[in-house]
Amino acid sequence: MARRAWYWLLALPFIALLDVPIYNRIDPRWDGIPFFYWYQLAWVVLTAALLGIVYLATRERAR
């Protein structure tokens, strides 16, 4: 049961990107890239990290 709780982390990217009007803006810019694009790109990186964390936390241990 405790292992299943880790899967809730995978809902974070979905929830963060669900409400588009929150991040649908141009400013602030980062190296000329509008906020809309770098917010989504940041979530790509964070999602990869979350997938790694969930995988390591839920994998079967070798005996």
Phi and psi restraints in degrees (range 20) as a CNS / XPLOR table:
assign (resid 1 and name C) (resid 2 and name N)
       (resid 2 and name CA) (resid 2 and name C) 1.0 -64.9 20.0 2
assign (resid 2 and name N) (resid 2 and name CA)
       (resid 2 and name C) (resid 3 and name N) 1.0 -29.5 20.0 2
assign (resid 2 and name C) (resid 3 and name N)
       (resid 3 and name CA) (resid 3 and name C) 1.0 -66.1 20.0 2
assign (resid 3 and name N) (resid 3 and name CA)
       (resid 3 and name C) (resid 4 and name N) 1.0 -35.0 20.0 2
assign (resid 3 and name C) (resid 4 and name N)
       (resid 4 and name CA) (resid 4 and name C) 1.0 -67.9 20.0 2
assign (resid 4 and name N) (resid 4 and name CA)
       (resid 4 and name C) (resid 5 and name N) 1.0 -26.7 20.0 2
assign (resid 4 and name C) (resid 5 and name N)
       (resid 5 and name CA) (resid 5 and name C) 1.0 -62.5 20.0 2
assign (resid 5 and name N) (resid 5 and name CA)
       (resid 5 and name C) (resid 6 and name N) 1.0 -30.2 20.0 2
assign (resid 5 and name C) (resid 6 and name N)
       (resid 6 and name CA) (resid 6 and name C) 1.0 -63.2 20.0 2
assign (resid 6 and name N) (resid 6 and name CA)
       (resid 6 and name C) (resid 7 and name N) 1.0 -29.3 20.0 2
assign (resid 6 and name C) (resid 7 and name N)
       (resid 7 and name CA) (resid 7 and name C) 1.0 -66.4 20.0 2
assign (resid 7 and name N) (resid 7 and name CA)
       (resid 7 and name C) (resid 8 and name N) 1.0 -19.4 20.0 2
assign (resid 7 and name C) (resid 8 and name N)
       (resid 8 and name CA) (resid 8 and name C) 1.0 -64.9 20.0 2
assign (resid 8 and name N) (resid 8 and name CA)
       (resid 8 and name C) (resid 9 and name N) 1.0 -23.5 20.0 2
assign (resid 8 and name C) (resid 9 and name N)
       (resid 9 and name CA) (resid 9 and name C) 1.0 -61.5 20.0 2
assign (resid 9 and name N) (resid 9 and name CA)
       (resid 9 and name C) (resid 10 and name N) 1.0 -28.7 20.0 2
assign (resid 9 and name C) (resid 10 and name N)
       (resid 10 and name CA) (resid 10 and name C) 1.0 -72.7 20.0 2
assign (resid 10 and name N) (resid 10 and name CA)
       (resid 10 and name C) (resid 11 and name N) 1.0 -11.5 20.0 2
assign (resid 10 and name C) (resid 11 and name N)
       (resid 11 and name CA) (resid 11 and name C) 1.0 -81.5 20.0 2
assign (resid 11 and name N) (resid 11 and name CA)
       (resid 11 and name C) (resid 12 and name N) 1.0 -19.8 20.0 2
assign (resid 11 and name C) (resid 12 and name N)
       (resid 12 and name CA) (resid 12 and name C) 1.0 -57.4 20.0 2
assign (resid 12 and name N) (resid 12 and name CA)
       (resid 12 and name C) (resid 13 and name N) 1.0 -49.4 20.0 2
assign (resid 12 and name C) (resid 13 and name N)
       (resid 13 and name CA) (resid 13 and name C) 1.0 -61.2 20.0 2
assign (resid 13 and name N) (resid 13 and name CA)
       (resid 13 and name C) (resid 14 and name N) 1.0 -39.5 20.0 2
assign (resid 13 and name C) (resid 14 and name N)
       (resid 14 and name CA) (resid 14 and name C) 1.0 -61.9 20.0 2
assign (resid 14 and name N) (resid 14 and name CA)
       (resid 14 and name C) (resid 15 and name N) 1.0 -46.1 20.0 2
assign (resid 14 and name C) (resid 15 and name N)
       (resid 15 and name CA) (resid 15 and name C) 1.0 -66.3 20.0 2
assign (resid 15 and name N) (resid 15 and name CA)
       (resid 15 and name C) (resid 16 and name N) 1.0 -41.6 20.0 2
assign (resid 15 and name C) (resid 16 and name N)
       (resid 16 and name CA) (resid 16 and name C) 1.0 -66.2 20.0 2
assign (resid 16 and name N) (resid 16 and name CA)
       (resid 16 and name C) (resid 17 and name N) 1.0 -30.8 20.0 2
assign (resid 16 and name C) (resid 17 and name N)
       (resid 17 and name CA) (resid 17 and name C) 1.0 -99.1 20.0 2
assign (resid 17 and name N) (resid 17 and name CA)
       (resid 17 and name C) (resid 18 and name N) 1.0 -1.8 20.0 2
assign (resid 17 and name C) (resid 18 and name N)
       (resid 18 and name CA) (resid 18 and name C) 1.0 -70.8 20.0 2
assign (resid 18 and name N) (resid 18 and name CA)
       (resid 18 and name C) (resid 19 and name N) 1.0 -40.7 20.0 2
assign (resid 18 and name C) (resid 19 and name N)
       (resid 19 and name CA) (resid 19 and name C) 1.0 -95.8 20.0 2
assign (resid 19 and name N) (resid 19 and name CA)
       (resid 19 and name C) (resid 20 and name N) 1.0 84.6 20.0 2
assign (resid 19 and name C) (resid 20 and name N)
       (resid 20 and name CA) (resid 20 and name C) 1.0 -58.9 20.0 2
assign (resid 20 and name N) (resid 20 and name CA)
       (resid 20 and name C) (resid 21 and name N) 1.0 -39.2 20.0 2
assign (resid 20 and name C) (resid 21 and name N)
       (resid 21 and name CA) (resid 21 and name C) 1.0 -58.3 20.0 2
assign (resid 21 and name N) (resid 21 and name CA)
       (resid 21 and name C) (resid 22 and name N) 1.0 -20.6 20.0 2
assign (resid 21 and name C) (resid 22 and name N)
       (resid 22 and name CA) (resid 22 and name C) 1.0 -65.9 20.0 2
assign (resid 22 and name N) (resid 22 and name CA)
       (resid 22 and name C) (resid 23 and name N) 1.0 -39.6 20.0 2
assign (resid 22 and name C) (resid 23 and name N)
       (resid 23 and name CA) (resid 23 and name C) 1.0 -114.7 20.0 2
assign (resid 23 and name N) (resid 23 and name CA)
       (resid 23 and name C) (resid 24 and name N) 1.0 11.3 20.0 2
assign (resid 23 and name C) (resid 24 and name N)
       (resid 24 and name CA) (resid 24 and name C) 1.0 -86.4 20.0 2
assign (resid 24 and name N) (resid 24 and name CA)
       (resid 24 and name C) (resid 25 and name N) 1.0 74.4 20.0 2
assign (resid 24 and name C) (resid 25 and name N)
       (resid 25 and name CA) (resid 25 and name C) 1.0 -150.7 20.0 2
assign (resid 25 and name N) (resid 25 and name CA)
       (resid 25 and name C) (resid 26 and name N) 1.0 166.3 20.0 2
assign (resid 25 and name C) (resid 26 and name N)
       (resid 26 and name CA) (resid 26 and name C) 1.0 -93.5 20.0 2
assign (resid 26 and name N) (resid 26 and name CA)
       (resid 26 and name C) (resid 27 and name N) 1.0 -45.4 20.0 2
assign (resid 26 and name C) (resid 27 and name N)
       (resid 27 and name CA) (resid 27 and name C) 1.0 -93.8 20.0 2
assign (resid 27 and name N) (resid 27 and name CA)
       (resid 27 and name C) (resid 28 and name N) 1.0 146.3 20.0 2
assign (resid 27 and name C) (resid 28 and name N)
       (resid 28 and name CA) (resid 28 and name C) 1.0 -79.1 20.0 2
assign (resid 28 and name N) (resid 28 and name CA)
       (resid 28 and name C) (resid 29 and name N) 1.0 152.4 20.0 2
assign (resid 28 and name C) (resid 29 and name N)
       (resid 29 and name CA) (resid 29 and name C) 1.0 -98.9 20.0 2
assign (resid 29 and name N) (resid 29 and name CA)
       (resid 29 and name C) (resid 30 and name N) 1.0 151.8 20.0 2
assign (resid 29 and name C) (resid 30 and name N)
       (resid 30 and name CA) (resid 30 and name C) 1.0 -131.7 20.0 2
assign (resid 30 and name N) (resid 30 and name CA)
       (resid 30 and name C) (resid 31 and name N) 1.0 110.7 20.0 2
assign (resid 30 and name C) (resid 31 and name N)
       (resid 31 and name CA) (resid 31 and name C) 1.0 54.6 20.0 2
assign (resid 31 and name N) (resid 31 and name CA)
       (resid 31 and name C) (resid 32 and name N) 1.0 37.6 20.0 2
assign (resid 31 and name C) (resid 32 and name N)
       (resid 32 and name CA) (resid 32 and name C) 1.0 82.6 20.0 2
assign (resid 32 and name N) (resid 32 and name CA)
       (resid 32 and name C) (resid 33 and name N) 1.0 -2.1 20.0 2
assign (resid 32 and name C) (resid 33 and name N)
       (resid 33 and name CA) (resid 33 and name C) 1.0 -92.2 20.0 2
assign (resid 33 and name N) (resid 33 and name CA)
       (resid 33 and name C) (resid 34 and name N) 1.0 125.4 20.0 2
assign (resid 33 and name C) (resid 34 and name N)
       (resid 34 and name CA) (resid 34 and name C) 1.0 -61.6 20.0 2
assign (resid 34 and name N) (resid 34 and name CA)
       (resid 34 and name C) (resid 35 and name N) 1.0 153.2 20.0 2
assign (resid 34 and name C) (resid 35 and name N)
       (resid 35 and name CA) (resid 35 and name C) 1.0 -53.1 20.0 2
assign (resid 35 and name N) (resid 35 and name CA)
       (resid 35 and name C) (resid 36 and name N) 1.0 -40.8 20.0 2
assign (resid 35 and name C) (resid 36 and name N)
       (resid 36 and name CA) (resid 36 and name C) 1.0 -53.3 20.0 2
assign (resid 36 and name N) (resid 36 and name CA)
       (resid 36 and name C) (resid 37 and name N) 1.0 -44.4 20.0 2
assign (resid 36 and name C) (resid 37 and name N)
       (resid 37 and name CA) (resid 37 and name C) 1.0 -76.8 20.0 2
assign (resid 37 and name N) (resid 37 and name CA)
       (resid 37 and name C) (resid 38 and name N) 1.0 -44.0 20.0 2
assign (resid 37 and name C) (resid 38 and name N)
       (resid 38 and name CA) (resid 38 and name C) 1.0 -75.0 20.0 2
assign (resid 38 and name N) (resid 38 and name CA)
       (resid 38 and name C) (resid 39 and name N) 1.0 -23.3 20.0 2
assign (resid 38 and name C) (resid 39 and name N)
       (resid 39 and name CA) (resid 39 and name C) 1.0 -64.7 20.0 2
assign (resid 39 and name N) (resid 39 and name CA)
       (resid 39 and name C) (resid 40 and name N) 1.0 -45.7 20.0 2
assign (resid 39 and name C) (resid 40 and name N)
       (resid 40 and name CA) (resid 40 and name C) 1.0 -67.3 20.0 2
assign (resid 40 and name N) (resid 40 and name CA)
       (resid 40 and name C) (resid 41 and name N) 1.0 -40.7 20.0 2
assign (resid 40 and name C) (resid 41 and name N)
       (resid 41 and name CA) (resid 41 and name C) 1.0 -65.5 20.0 2
assign (resid 41 and name N) (resid 41 and name CA)
       (resid 41 and name C) (resid 42 and name N) 1.0 -37.2 20.0 2
assign (resid 41 and name C) (resid 42 and name N)
       (resid 42 and name CA) (resid 42 and name C) 1.0 -61.9 20.0 2
assign (resid 42 and name N) (resid 42 and name CA)
       (resid 42 and name C) (resid 43 and name N) 1.0 -37.5 20.0 2
assign (resid 42 and name C) (resid 43 and name N)
       (resid 43 and name CA) (resid 43 and name C) 1.0 -71.6 20.0 2
assign (resid 43 and name N) (resid 43 and name CA)
       (resid 43 and name C) (resid 44 and name N) 1.0 -26.3 20.0 2
assign (resid 43 and name C) (resid 44 and name N)
       (resid 44 and name CA) (resid 44 and name C) 1.0 -63.5 20.0 2
assign (resid 44 and name N) (resid 44 and name CA)
       (resid 44 and name C) (resid 45 and name N) 1.0 -45.8 20.0 2
assign (resid 44 and name C) (resid 45 and name N)
       (resid 45 and name CA) (resid 45 and name C) 1.0 -66.7 20.0 2
assign (resid 45 and name N) (resid 45 and name CA)
       (resid 45 and name C) (resid 46 and name N) 1.0 -45.4 20.0 2
assign (resid 45 and name C) (resid 46 and name N)
       (resid 46 and name CA) (resid 46 and name C) 1.0 -63.3 20.0 2
assign (resid 46 and name N) (resid 46 and name CA)
       (resid 46 and name C) (resid 47 and name N) 1.0 -36.7 20.0 2
assign (resid 46 and name C) (resid 47 and name N)
       (resid 47 and name CA) (resid 47 and name C) 1.0 -65.3 20.0 2
assign (resid 47 and name N) (resid 47 and name CA)
       (resid 47 and name C) (resid 48 and name N) 1.0 -40.0 20.0 2
assign (resid 47 and name C) (resid 48 and name N)
       (resid 48 and name CA) (resid 48 and name C) 1.0 -61.7 20.0 2
assign (resid 48 and name N) (resid 48 and name CA)
       (resid 48 and name C) (resid 49 and name N) 1.0 -42.0 20.0 2
assign (resid 48 and name C) (resid 49 and name N)
       (resid 49 and name CA) (resid 49 and name C) 1.0 -64.8 20.0 2
assign (resid 49 and name N) (resid 49 and name CA)
       (resid 49 and name C) (resid 50 and name N) 1.0 -42.6 20.0 2
assign (resid 49 and name C) (resid 50 and name N)
       (resid 50 and name CA) (resid 50 and name C) 1.0 -64.2 20.0 2
assign (resid 50 and name N) (resid 50 and name CA)
       (resid 50 and name C) (resid 51 and name N) 1.0 -39.3 20.0 2
assign (resid 50 and name C) (resid 51 and name N)
       (resid 51 and name CA) (resid 51 and name C) 1.0 -61.9 20.0 2
assign (resid 51 and name N) (resid 51 and name CA)
       (resid 51 and name C) (resid 52 and name N) 1.0 -40.9 20.0 2
assign (resid 51 and name C) (resid 52 and name N)
       (resid 52 and name CA) (resid 52 and name C) 1.0 -64.0 20.0 2
assign (resid 52 and name N) (resid 52 and name CA)
       (resid 52 and name C) (resid 53 and name N) 1.0 -42.1 20.0 2
assign (resid 52 and name C) (resid 53 and name N)
       (resid 53 and name CA) (resid 53 and name C) 1.0 -63.8 20.0 2
assign (resid 53 and name N) (resid 53 and name CA)
       (resid 53 and name C) (resid 54 and name N) 1.0 -46.3 20.0 2
assign (resid 53 and name C) (resid 54 and name N)
       (resid 54 and name CA) (resid 54 and name C) 1.0 -64.6 20.0 2
assign (resid 54 and name N) (resid 54 and name CA)
       (resid 54 and name C) (resid 55 and name N) 1.0 -40.2 20.0 2
assign (resid 54 and name C) (resid 55 and name N)
       (resid 55 and name CA) (resid 55 and name C) 1.0 -61.5 20.0 2
assign (resid 55 and name N) (resid 55 and name CA)
       (resid 55 and name C) (resid 56 and name N) 1.0 -48.5 20.0 2
assign (resid 55 and name C) (resid 56 and name N)
       (resid 56 and name CA) (resid 56 and name C) 1.0 -65.3 20.0 2
assign (resid 56 and name N) (resid 56 and name CA)
       (resid 56 and name C) (resid 57 and name N) 1.0 -33.9 20.0 2
assign (resid 56 and name C) (resid 57 and name N)
       (resid 57 and name CA) (resid 57 and name C) 1.0 -77.8 20.0 2
assign (resid 57 and name N) (resid 57 and name CA)
       (resid 57 and name C) (resid 58 and name N) 1.0 -23.5 20.0 2
assign (resid 57 and name C) (resid 58 and name N)
       (resid 58 and name CA) (resid 58 and name C) 1.0 -112.2 20.0 2
assign (resid 58 and name N) (resid 58 and name CA)
       (resid 58 and name C) (resid 59 and name N) 1.0 -2.5 20.0 2
assign (resid 58 and name C) (resid 59 and name N)
       (resid 59 and name CA) (resid 59 and name C) 1.0 -71.3 20.0 2
assign (resid 59 and name N) (resid 59 and name CA)
       (resid 59 and name C) (resid 60 and name N) 1.0 155.6 20.0 2
assign (resid 59 and name C) (resid 60 and name N)
       (resid 60 and name CA) (resid 60 and name C) 1.0 -76.2 20.0 2
assign (resid 60 and name N) (resid 60 and name CA)
       (resid 60 and name C) (resid 61 and name N) 1.0 134.0 20.0 2
assign (resid 60 and name C) (resid 61 and name N)
       (resid 61 and name CA) (resid 61 and name C) 1.0 -78.9 20.0 2
assign (resid 61 and name N) (resid 61 and name CA)
       (resid 61 and name C) (resid 62 and name N) 1.0 139.1 20.0 2
assign (resid 61 and name C) (resid 62 and name N)
       (resid 62 and name CA) (resid 62 and name C) 1.0 -72.3 20.0 2
assign (resid 62 and name N) (resid 62 and name CA)
       (resid 62 and name C) (resid 63 and name N) 1.0 139.5 20.0 2
